C-alpha cells in the first residue's frame, strides 16, 4: 500500500496502526522493452535510469518539475494548461513525452489499470502522481509499505480495536442464511439454530450470489521462491507493473513480492504473486510474461476467481456488498470500494477529520 495513501491514513485515523507494524517494500519496478527497470525514486536514480534516453530524461524532468510546482491558486505555475479540463494526453503532448515514458508514469506511478485515463481530466492523474512522489519522499527507496506477518494482520488489528469498543468477532462461524423481514429488509444472519439480529449487513460477494453480477475474472499465481526476483538488485521485496502495451494486452500484469524479512515465509524464501484480469480462455498463458520474470519456483499455485460487483447499492434491503478483489496489488481500488460502501451506508463521503486530543488520549 502507498506509504502516504488514503488506506494508510484510514488505518492511522482509526488507531488500527497501534496493533500493526509495517516494513517498507524495497523497490518499485516497471517492465519495459523486455527488461525490468526500477522506477526512479530520486533525481539521481532518474539520471541513471535506463527507462529513458538523455533527451527524454530532460523532457521528463521538466514534466515532473511542472507537476511538483503546480499550484491551483497560482496561474504562473500552470504553463497555459488547465488540468481541471484538458485530458492527460494533452499534458504528455505538451512536454513531448514518449509512449514508453507515458506507460511507466501512467501505470507504475499513477497506477491506472488501463489507458482510459488519457482521455479524462489531467487533475486526476496529477493527484495520483503527487501521491506517488510524496509516498516515496516519506521513507525513500519506494512508495510502498507492507504489514509484518502479512495482510492477515489488517483484520486482526480491526478485531482488537473492535473489542475495545464492545464489538464481537465470531471466527469459523458459517453463515447459513441472510434473514429478511416482510418488507424485504435484512433483519438477521442465521448460523445453525442461532440468529443474530441486525439492521444492516456488510459482506463480500461470496455471501450474496443472487445480488451480484459477474464482470470478469482474475487469475493469480502464488509462487514460493528460494531466491530474489532476478534483475531487481537482490531486493527482498518489490512491486512490479507490466504495462498492458508492453505485452500486447488490455490490462496490466502485477507482481508483488515479499520475503522472510516480512515474516510471511521462512528465512531465505520469497513469496511472489502474479495477477491480471483474464482476457482469454487460457488464463495461465496470460500471466506467463510475469512468471517468466520470477526465475525457478519451488512451488506454484494458480487460481482463477470471478470478479463480481453488487447489482444494487443496498439502500432498499440494507445489505451492502463490496466488490471482489481485482488484480492490483497496491490496495488503491480496495480503498475506493471502502469509501463507496461508507457513502452507501451513511449517505456521506468519508472525510477523515482531526480527532479531539482528549479522545485520542482517552483511548
Helices and strands as residue ranges (DSSP letters): H 6-13, G 16-19, E 22-24, E 27-32, E 35-38, H 43-48, H 54-69, G 75-77, H 88-95, H 99-103, I 104-109, G 115-119, H 122-139, E 145-147, H 152-164, E 177-180, E 186-191, E 194-197, E 201-203, G 205-207, E 212-225, E 238-242, G 244-246, E 253-259, G 260-262, E 270-277, H 283-286, H 288-291, E 299-310, E 319-321, H 332-346, H 357-362
